[in-house]
Amino acid sequence: MTAILAILLSFALLAAVYVFILVRPARRREMPAALRCDYAHRGLHGGGVPENSLPAFAAAVERGCGIELDIQLSRDGEVMVFHDAGLLRMTGCDRRLSELTRAELSALRLAGTEERIPTLGEVLRLVDGRVALLVELKGTKKSTALCDAAAELLRDYRGAWCCESFNPLLVRGMHRCVPGVFAGQLYSNFAKERSRPTVLDYILSAMPMNFLARPDFISAHKAHCRALPVRIATEIFRVPRFSWTVVGQEEIAEAHDRGEYPIFELEA
């Protein structure tokens, strides 16, 4: 009986550490009103308008919705707006974005159009504070150089913006670079999604790195919004929840009904 009690107490202690130390997000604070909106995933793209392009962002501004976009560093340290690590899908160039300079990247064209890969500075000048921005920091390594470079551009930007990343070190890095920034942890259950999940996939799926990131919100894949760590963070500790990628007006309405902020694409 004593052994059983000891085992139960051990499980209870581990559960408490997991919930109150590892998964617990930042101390809840009010999300700025300007950030409480729907976000167009990589801008309003489609119909010949490429994702993460200036016309896609202009269309979102015209519609009056927020903009979700992705950033990563070029070889010469410029903050470029582009989703994939590799350039092949969107440009036909079989190189990684990080291997080319800004000038080399600017010579490429997006999805067979005349549009090129924009810099974050160009996007900020285009949007000019008219709608909210949700900036995803790309990267799987320990380096937080992207945080430093992005902070230089975003620190004095007069519009509303927040940021997110799958990498907890980048979330923590943005908190360091821009104190007071509203920064979120991206979440997907990689252990379920991938045919051969790695140890890192299992770790990220359990979301124990919140003790480092201390996110202000959770941005979850729409299929995993009810995953245990997401529910702990958003229902017990009551931080806001974003959901992605929501497709079409019906799914947008369903996300609103669940109290989520959708990152959406319109149906083709």
VENKAPE-V373534 format. One line per field, one symbol per residue. phi: phi as a letter, one per 40 degrees, with the letter a starting at -180 (. if undefined). psi: psi as a letter, one per 40 degrees, with the letter a starting at -180 (. if undefined). A space follows every 10 residues. Layout:
phi=???
psi=???
//
This chain:
phi=.ccccccccc cccccccccc bccdccdcbc cddcccacbc cggcbhggbc cfbdcccccc cccgbcbbab baccccgccb baccccccdc bgccbcdccb cdccccccbc fgbccbcccc dccccccfgc bcbbbcccib cccbdccccc cdccdbcccc abaaaccdcc cccccccbdg ccbbccaacc cccccbccdc ccccccfccc cccfccabbb ddcbcbcdcc cdccbccfcc bbbaccbgcc cccccdccgb bcbbbccc
psi=dddddddddd ddddddddde dddhaihhih hhdeegiihh hfigiifehi ifiddddddd dddfiihhii iihideeihi hididieddd eehgiideei iddddeeiih feaeiihiid dddddddfed iiihhhhiie idhfdddddd dddddeheih iiiiidhddd dddddddghe ihhihihigd dddidgiidd dddddefeed dddgieihhi hdefeeiddd ddddddefii hiiihhhidd dddddddefi hhhiiii.
//
